[in-house]
Amino acid sequence: MDEDQPAPGLRERKKLRTRQAISDIATELFARRGFEAVTVAEIAAAAEVSVGTVFNYFPAKEDLFFDRADELLDRLRTTIEERPCGQTILGAVDALLRPTVAPVPGFTWAALEDPEMSRRFVAFRRTLAGSPALRARRLVIAEDWTAALQETIARDLGLRPDDPRAVGLAATLGAALDARERTLGQAVLAGRAPRTVRRQVHAVMDETFGRAARAFADVDRPRP
């Protein structure tokens, strides 16, 4: 490797650490005071950065809360594109999501047993439930995800992006993801035990992904 290569890597890691630190501070402030009550200037001051730096990493205030939305979408698209032979699109996404609360590092079902992780997760859900702005942004994210998944599915199946089969499969997958997300949030806010939350989420996945697989069996075929 070229001796000059490590420097960009170090800079990139520093940027990632700064981004995560800003997001963590913002999330904690939102949890304590509510999303609408916290300003970007207050977040910047708490993180000891400028307001401009915050906006360099997060174009909108809502992005501070949904800081992993792009990462999650990338995981979903990669899972579809790189699924092994013999696996369907729906089967691949199901296999990605079933073992985890969310397919990002640290968000395992076992992590919910940890009191601090559980506290933070409940706080996240309460903040979302209590903010009209965040709930509205969540709908926009869901629409963007469905559109992106539609492109990925169409390309994977060799269809035009506007082919009704790609449109239908992406919309159905999006609905299944939304049902999972809402079930997870409702169960957590209801104070369910982690194992109960997992059972409820898996039951909804069995229903939604199972019905979707049967409905699109002629389209979403196992990869040869």
Summary of the structure (lengths in Angstrom):
residues: 224
radius of gyration: 19.3
end to end distance: 37.3
largest distance: 55.2
contacts: 628
relative contact order: 0.10
helix: 73%
strand: 1%
